[in-house]
């Protein structure tokens, strides 16, 4: 019978491993088959499986030779040391599994829950190995596997397979036959898909769990006493099994799907599975970063099992393509082409920016067997003492800065030379690099490679060391330092939020924030005891653009930016500035640049919130801000700075006669908060060989003035792309969603097509279709993981549709996805700097809609630790109303 043949396979596998371990010589499949008295093809199949699992080495000689791979003595003997996630996300799961194995008697069965392919069968094998390791079962104890799903349609056959049968029990029962549970005596029986076991079978099993005896089918009068440990697994919930059965299982664990594992563990699993293929193919692989980034976002059915099959196929294709060439085999994105049906999306996130070489050498994946420990010591007592002495004015700012500098650098010296696995280091490098570049571009941080390495090793150490610091004590220090070190507090906050969002990083957030702000403070070019300066300007990113330019030029965080929508009332501007002032030392004065003369009057509202002098200058330009920044760094007083700026920056003019207007595509966004600016970059990248400008213009201006809008005077507008409904009589306007369908193609050919070659226009259209996919758009417009944020937004919008009793059209939903994703990023990065809710002035929508939206978006608020204010609600309402 088929089940009798398969039943012996676990024993054959163990016998082959034992034979190779004891002989320590290379042997052929035929020699092993002869020695063990099994078929050659059976031995060959098992040996190839062991080679894929990295247990034996396969050498393509004539004939093919096999040998056992000895474990490195530096690795832990504990089998779970090689189980990825055992010391991280699956730590509690593994501890429960160990407790089940440690129990000295058989009656500590364990039930494994989890979706198909999550690793339940592998975990069961590790439990068995661990039990042998701690000697609760003999070294030669059997490990017998039965998948109940194989016999789900034949309850009688399943019972006979599991419990055995007596001669004559049924037609064809010609002799007494042992069941699998007897074969597993003194070892383990693993029942996979146990929910497919019939109620009768479950009753016989819990009878065994109670009494320790079983009876064969047709022999109820004779009980057989056994000592078998049980492991059960199911892809279903408890409702599919009898309560009486479940009550006899004291240990339950759940394995998460692949996409819910930590980023680091997903990375390790991918590298490990490719490493296994290096033994099978007997070659090394140079894996493209695009392949790894794509697989890190894998959410297909089958989880790790499906991912393993994808990699087997892809590695085989890459090997065949490169056969005969020297060096590592390139594994490219094209080798995944036939497996895209397993992927939930075609986008990827740039977690890794370097190709990775993976060979069969053990050290290349050493972290799989043992986790390197980087220990980080933070001089908390010294820092706390210095903070309180500084706040109580017992030490000078110079002395305080010297203490911080010395302690932070001692800490860096300690951690920078500690070793970590190069694969994982590559993973952390990309995320940290992106954040430091962002801080450099927007806050004047002077970024270097040492800074990147310090953060990589600190973050890795915190994520892996077992003795986590008490994070609450660091929150107290951060709160104390916030008013006197606000600029660096803000940079530390942004660093922490971005590393959490890009890597799902959760370890010791207050420690990370404190270290970041103190590190940035200690590395600052100047002391930082300057006149405070802010820029307030209407329009998308106008103030931020000027501020980031000045901060970047002087490599110092000089200006804080406040971007305002065009219709923002003065009271809201004052409110935002007052929030900023609560956490800012203004004893050296405050300089405010504004873009409109009407804002000069805000001095009356702010004068009582400022310790030093207050100066406000209108008609801000980048040139003015650069001069002000230079004078601030020279520690000039506020009055002198203002006098010099006003004397040097009088109104000038330059008149140029009319010229042919440049051709342009115009982008406009109803929110006025940066989406159009970001889409501009994406659209410009699609213009290969086509000389077209891409410009943005405020939606209210275009809606109010139409073709009389200023942008039409400056440019020969080909067409307008908008994120909301726009009535256009004398110019061509298309919705963003139409850009990638037939309507967009027709518009492009009818406008741009009149001036450029057909091939170039067609290439332009193809680039748009490729670049403007939903996930790619979100990936370009935000720093967030597009797969994760899109899933979260989808849930919120679905809930809103239910509460509103609406079924929003697909075009509207696409625009809402884009807008809400950008909104969440904005709320994260500008936390604490947004306008307060002001229903009387900014919110003009149904009360029921406000209530429904807040309820629907509560999950987003909790997930990303943000608060969606009335202004944001109003903009979402406007989008829905105008589409």
Secondary structure, DSSP 8 states (H G I E B T S, - for coil): -HHHHHHTHHHHHHHHHHHHHHH-S-B-HHHHHHHHT--HHHHHHHHHHHHHTTSEEEE-SSS-EEEE----TTS-SSGGGGSTTTTTTTHHHHHHHHHHHH-SSS---EEEEE-TTSSHHHHHHHHHHHHHHTTSS-TT--EEEEEGGGGTT-HHHHHHHHHEE-TTSSTT--S-EE-HHHHTTTSEEEEETGGGS-HHHHHHHHHHHHHSEE--BT-TT--EE---EEEEEESS-GGGS-HHHHTT--EEEEE--GGGS-HHHHHHHHHHHHHHHHHHHTS-EEE-HHHHHHHHT---TTHHHHHHHHHHHHHHHHHHHHTT--S-EEE-GGGGGGGGGG-S-S----S--S-EEE-S-GGGGGGGTS---------HHHHHHHHHHHHTTSS-HHHHHHHHHHHHHHHHHHHHTS---HHHHHHHHHHHHHHHHHHHHHH-----HHHHHHHHHHHHHHHH-SS---HHHHHHHHHHHHTTSHHHHHHHHHHHHHHHHHH---TTHHHHHHHHHHHHHHH-SS-----EEEEEEESTTHHHHHHHHHHHHHTS--EEEEEE-TT--HHHHHHHHHHHHHTS--TT-EEEEESSGGGGGGHHHHGGG-SS-EEEE-S--HHHHHHHHHHHHTT--HHHHHHHHHHH-------------EEEEEEE-TT-SSHHHHHHHHHHTT-SS---EEEE--HHHHHHHGGGSHHHHHEEEEEEEESS----SSS-EEEGGGGGSHHHHHHHHHTGGGTS-HHHHHHHHHHHHHHT-HHHHHHHH-SS-HHHHHHHHHHHHHHHHHHHT----HHHHHHHHHHHHHHHHHHHHTTT-S----HHHH--S-HHHHHHHHHHTHHHHHHHT----HHHHHHHHHHHHH-
